[in-house]
């Protein structure tokens, strides 16, 4: 979330995830540190980001 510019600090993302405000692949995710893979999508406040592996 920080890398995508959705939050300013990792701790902010931590609280949003714990509060159930983030979804991964369409499902609410409260697991901190969840590994996301190429093609996974996460969303927060109507914005979604699809993970793309760096080359």
Backbone as JSON Lines, residues from 0, in Angstrom:
{"i":0,"aa":"X","n":[0.82,-1.18,0.0],"ca":[0.0,0.0,0.0],"c":[0.87,1.24,0.0]}
{"i":1,"aa":"X","n":[1.96,1.18,0.74],"ca":[2.87,2.32,0.78],"c":[3.52,2.52,-0.59]}
{"i":2,"aa":"X","n":[3.99,1.46,-1.17],"ca":[4.63,1.54,-2.49],"c":[3.67,2.07,-3.55]}
{"i":3,"aa":"X","n":[2.39,1.74,-3.42],"ca":[1.38,2.2,-4.38],"c":[0.92,3.63,-4.1]}
{"i":4,"aa":"X","n":[1.4,4.23,-3.0],"ca":[1.04,5.6,-2.68],"c":[-0.32,5.76,-2.01]}
{"i":5,"aa":"X","n":[-0.89,4.66,-1.52],"ca":[-2.19,4.72,-0.86],"c":[-2.09,5.2,0.59]}
{"i":6,"aa":"X","n":[-0.94,4.98,1.21],"ca":[-0.7,5.41,2.59],"c":[0.7,6.02,2.66]}
{"i":7,"aa":"X","n":[0.92,6.84,3.69],"ca":[2.23,7.47,3.85],"c":[3.21,6.61,4.64]}
{"i":8,"aa":"X","n":[2.69,5.75,5.51],"ca":[3.57,4.95,6.36],"c":[3.04,3.53,6.48]}
{"i":9,"aa":"X","n":[3.97,2.6,6.68],"ca":[3.59,1.2,6.83],"c":[2.67,0.97,8.02]}
{"i":10,"aa":"X","n":[2.88,1.74,9.09],"ca":[2.04,1.57,10.27],"c":[0.59,1.94,9.96]}
{"i":11,"aa":"X","n":[0.39,2.89,9.09],"ca":[-0.96,3.27,8.67],"c":[-1.63,2.09,7.95]}
{"i":12,"aa":"X","n":[-0.89,1.43,7.07],"ca":[-1.4,0.26,6.35],"c":[-1.74,-0.84,7.34]}
{"i":13,"aa":"X","n":[-0.89,-1.03,8.34],"ca":[-1.11,-2.06,9.36],"c":[-2.49,-1.9,10.02]}
{"i":14,"aa":"X","n":[-2.82,-0.68,10.43],"ca":[-4.09,-0.44,11.09],"c":[-5.27,-0.6,10.14]}
{"i":15,"aa":"X","n":[-5.13,-0.18,8.9],"ca":[-6.2,-0.32,7.92],"c":[-6.49,-1.8,7.64]}
{"i":16,"aa":"X","n":[-5.44,-2.58,7.56],"ca":[-5.58,-4.02,7.33],"c":[-6.25,-4.68,8.53]}
{"i":17,"aa":"X","n":[-5.79,-4.35,9.73],"ca":[-6.37,-4.93,10.94],"c":[-7.84,-4.56,11.1]}
{"i":18,"aa":"X","n":[-8.23,-3.38,10.63],"ca":[-9.61,-2.92,10.72],"c":[-10.5,-3.48,9.61]}
{"i":19,"aa":"X","n":[-9.93,-4.3,8.71],"ca":[-10.72,-4.92,7.65],"c":[-11.08,-4.0,6.52]}
{"i":20,"aa":"X","n":[-10.29,-2.95,6.31],"ca":[-10.6,-1.98,5.27],"c":[-9.91,-2.28,3.94]}
{"i":21,"aa":"X","n":[-9.16,-3.37,3.88],"ca":[-8.41,-3.72,2.67],"c":[-8.9,-5.07,2.17]}
{"i":22,"aa":"X","n":[-9.06,-5.18,0.87],"ca":[-9.42,-6.48,0.3],"c":[-8.32,-6.95,-0.64]}
{"i":23,"aa":"X","n":[-8.17,-8.26,-0.72],"ca":[-7.21,-8.88,-1.63],"c":[-7.99,-9.86,-2.48]}
{"i":24,"aa":"X","n":[-7.91,-9.67,-3.78],"ca":[-8.63,-10.51,-4.75],"c":[-10.12,-10.59,-4.41]}
{"i":25,"aa":"X","n":[-10.68,-9.45,-4.01],"ca":[-12.11,-9.36,-3.76],"c":[-12.59,-9.8,-2.39]}
{"i":26,"aa":"X","n":[-11.68,-10.22,-1.52],"ca":[-12.06,-10.67,-0.19],"c":[-11.35,-9.83,0.87]}
{"i":27,"aa":"X","n":[-12.09,-9.47,1.92],"ca":[-11.48,-8.7,3.01],"c":[-10.31,-9.5,3.58]}
{"i":28,"aa":"X","n":[-9.21,-8.82,3.8],"ca":[-8.01,-9.48,4.3],"c":[-7.54,-8.75,5.56]}
{"i":29,"aa":"X","n":[-7.43,-9.48,6.67],"ca":[-6.92,-8.87,7.9],"c":[-5.57,-9.46,8.29]}
{"i":30,"aa":"X","n":[-4.97,-10.21,7.38],"ca":[-3.67,-10.83,7.64],"c":[-2.54,-9.88,7.27]}
{"i":31,"aa":"X","n":[-1.83,-9.39,8.28],"ca":[-0.68,-8.53,8.02],"c":[0.44,-9.37,7.41]}
{"i":32,"aa":"X","n":[1.19,-8.8,6.51],"ca":[2.32,-9.49,5.92],"c":[1.94,-10.54,4.89]}
{"i":33,"aa":"X","n":[0.7,-10.5,4.42],"ca":[0.26,-11.47,3.42],"c":[1.08,-11.31,2.15]}
{"i":34,"aa":"X","n":[1.57,-12.41,1.65],"ca":[2.35,-12.41,0.43],"c":[1.42,-12.24,-0.77]}
{"i":35,"aa":"X","n":[1.71,-11.25,-1.59],"ca":[0.93,-11.04,-2.81],"c":[1.77,-11.48,-4.0]}
{"i":36,"aa":"X","n":[1.12,-12.08,-4.95],"ca":[1.8,-12.63,-6.11],"c":[1.39,-11.88,-7.37]}
{"i":37,"aa":"X","n":[2.17,-12.07,-8.43],"ca":[1.9,-11.45,-9.72],"c":[0.45,-11.72,-10.12]}
{"i":38,"aa":"X","n":[-0.3,-10.68,-10.4],"ca":[-1.69,-10.81,-10.81],"c":[-2.69,-10.61,-9.68]}
{"i":39,"aa":"X","n":[-2.23,-10.66,-8.42],"ca":[-3.13,-10.38,-7.29],"c":[-3.54,-8.92,-7.32]}
{"i":40,"aa":"X","n":[-4.74,-8.65,-6.82],"ca":[-5.24,-7.28,-6.76],"c":[-5.64,-6.96,-5.32]}
{"i":41,"aa":"X","n":[-5.22,-5.79,-4.84],"ca":[-5.68,-5.35,-3.54],"c":[-6.39,-4.02,-3.71]}
{"i":42,"aa":"X","n":[-7.34,-3.75,-2.81],"ca":[-8.15,-2.55,-2.93],"c":[-8.36,-1.89,-1.58]}
{"i":43,"aa":"X","n":[-8.46,-0.55,-1.63],"ca":[-8.71,0.26,-0.45],"c":[-9.39,1.54,-0.9]}
{"i":44,"aa":"X","n":[-10.5,1.88,-0.28],"ca":[-11.27,3.1,-0.57],"c":[-11.54,3.3,-2.06]}
{"i":45,"aa":"X","n":[-11.97,2.25,-2.71],"ca":[-12.34,2.35,-4.12],"c":[-11.18,2.36,-5.1]}
{"i":46,"aa":"X","n":[-9.97,2.35,-4.61],"ca":[-8.79,2.26,-5.49],"c":[-8.3,0.83,-5.47]}
{"i":47,"aa":"X","n":[-7.94,0.31,-6.62],"ca":[-7.38,-1.04,-6.65],"c":[-6.06,-1.03,-7.41]}
{"i":48,"aa":"X","n":[-5.21,-1.94,-6.99],"ca":[-3.87,-2.07,-7.57],"c":[-3.65,-3.54,-7.89]}
{"i":49,"aa":"X","n":[-3.17,-3.8,-9.09],"ca":[-2.81,-5.17,-9.47],"c":[-1.3,-5.31,-9.38]}
{"i":50,"aa":"X","n":[-0.87,-6.36,-8.7],"ca":[0.56,-6.59,-8.49],"c":[1.17,-7.1,-9.78]}
{"i":51,"aa":"X","n":[2.28,-6.51,-10.14],"ca":[3.02,-6.96,-11.32],"c":[4.46,-7.22,-10.89]}
{"i":52,"aa":"X","n":[4.94,-8.4,-11.17],"ca":[6.3,-8.77,-10.8],"c":[7.29,-7.9,-11.56]}
{"i":53,"aa":"X","n":[8.32,-7.46,-10.86],"ca":[9.35,-6.68,-11.54],"c":[10.21,-7.6,-12.38]}
{"i":54,"aa":"X","n":[10.72,-7.07,-13.44],"ca":[11.52,-7.89,-14.36],"c":[12.97,-7.65,-14.16]}
